[in-house]
Amino acid sequence: MKTTVNPTLIQTLLPRASVARDVALVVLAAAFVALLAQVEVPIKPVPITLQTLGVLLVGAALGSKRGAAAIATYLAAGAVGLPVLAGGAGGLAKIFGPTGGFLIGFIAAAFVVGWLVERLAADRKVLGTVGAMIAGNLVIYAFGLPWLALAVPALREWSALLAAGFTPFLLGDALKLLLAAALLPSAWAFLGRR
């Protein structure tokens, strides 16, 4: 049984596929996430930023493979020291520090959101978008929380871990989710009118 793959926003806007187009999209998407990472509330050990919104939007707009490639490109730029991570940080110490699990989880989250868009057209309607964004956030936490507990021994107790790496982000995650749920279906509605 063959699974139907729905076109992403980018495939609909730019239907002519080419390697040059894909490379340009991946680089532009990585730059978009880098820009959103600079909008932050600097709390410790994990800052609140808009980069998670960027990661999830990139996954939805580019699809699973290109979305994951864009986030891997973003992290590679950060790993070599470019100031693209939250707060203008960069370097391997940041990638492998306490927030490293969240950062690595971004790749998987972009892939999952893209996969949901490609298989279920999850970005066409508000409820589908909400579901895809929740799934992406859960993937980020699944990578980030265990890593944070290993990196910061004081957070190995479940309640302390949740208080430092989960609870402070729920309101921001909800707001970003609502923003994505407004943006993506609106973009599709706009394309449908063209």
N, C-alpha and C positions, 0 to 999 in steps of 0.2 A: 504494500500500500504506500503510495507516494504522498508525502506531506506537502500541502500547498504553502508556498512562500509568498506572503503579501509584500508589495513594494513598500519601502520606507519613504519618509518625507523626501529625503535627498534623492532617492531613485525616481520619485515622481517629478521633482523639480528639475533634475538633471538626468534624463533617461539614457543619455549616451555614455555608456561605460567605457572607461579607459584606465590604464595603470596611472597615468599622470593625474587624472581627475581624482582617483582614489587616494593617491599620495597627498595631493593638495588638500582634500577633505580631512584626512587624518591629521595633518599638520595644523590646519585651521581649527579643528575641533580641540586638539591638544592646547592650542593657544587660548581658546575660549575658556577651557577649564582653568588654565593658569590665571587668566584674568579674574574669573570668579573666585579663585582661591585667595585673592588679595582682599576680598571683602570678608572681614573676620571680627569676631569677638574673642579676644585673646585670653581664654580661661585655660587653666592647667588641669590635667596633662594633655587634654585634647581640645583644641580651639573650635569654636563654632564658625563655620565658613559657608559660603555659597558653592564651594567646589562640588559638594555632593549633588546639588541641583544640576550643575554642569555635567557631571558624570552620567546621571540618569537621562538627561535630555540628549546627550551625545549618543548614548546607547539606543534611545528611541529613534532619533533622527537618522543615524547612520546604519543601524542594524547591528547584529551580534558581532560579526567579524571585524568590520571597520570600526565599530564603537570600541571594542576591546583593544584594537590596534592603536586607536587614538589615545586611550588612557595609558596604554603601555608606553607610548611615545612621550606623553606628559611625564610619566614617572621616570623614564630614562633621562629626560631633560633635567629633572630634579636630581637624579642620582649623580649626574656628572657635575653638579654644582650650580646649574642655572637657578636663579632666584624665582622659581615658578610655584613652589609649594606655599602653603599658608604662611602669611607674614613675610613673604619674600625670602623664605628659606630654601635651601638646596643642599645637596651632598648626601653621601651614603649614610652618614650618622642619622640624618633625619629620616631617610627611607627605612632604616632598620631600628629606629628609636621606638618609643612607646606608641606612637601613632602609626607605625609601619603596617600593622595588620589592617587598619582601616584603608590605608593607601593601596595595599596590594588587593584588598577586597574590592576596590574600585574597578579593577579590570574585570573581575568576575561579575560584578553588578551590572556594568555596561553590557556585557555579553548576555546576561539573563534578561535584562530589559529589552535588548535588541531581539533576542530570540522570541520573547512574548509578542513583540510587535510583528515580527515576520510570520509567526505561526498563527496568532490569534487576532491580528489587527488591533492589538490592545490600546493603541494610541488614538484610535478614531473617535471613541466616546469617553465621557468623563469617568464612568465606573471602570472601564477597562484601563484607562490611564492611571487611576488611583491604585488599582490592583497591581499593575506593573511597577509603579513607583514604590509601593509597599514591599513587593518582592525584592526589588533592588536594594532598598534600605536594609531588609533582613539579611541579605547576603553580605552587605558591608559590616553589619554588626557581628555576623557569624565569623568573619575573619578578624575583625578588630578587637572584640572583647577578650577572646582567649589570649591574643598576642599582648594586649595591654596588661592582663593579669600576670603573664610571664615576665614582662619587662619591668613592672612596678610591683615588687613583692608586697607592699602595703595594700594592694588591691586584690589579693588572692581570696579574700572573703567575698562571697557573692554580693552581699549588700553594699560593700564598699566599691566593688567593681561597677555595679549598676549605678551607684550615685556619682561616680566619676566619668563613666564612659557611655552611659545610656540615658538616664533620666534627664540630664540637662539639655539633651538634644531633641526630645520629643516634640516640644512646641515648635522649634525651628523646622524639624522634619515635616510636621503637619502643614506649616505655612508653605514650605517648598513644594510639598505634594499638591496643595491646592493651586499653587501657581502653575505647576506642570499640567494639572488637570484642566486649567483654563487655556494654557498656551497650545498644547498639542491638538486637542479637538478643534480649537479655533483655527489653527493653521490648516487642518484638513478641510474644514468648512470653507475657508477662503479658497483653497485649491479647487474645491468642488464647484465654486462659482465662476472660476476662470474659464 
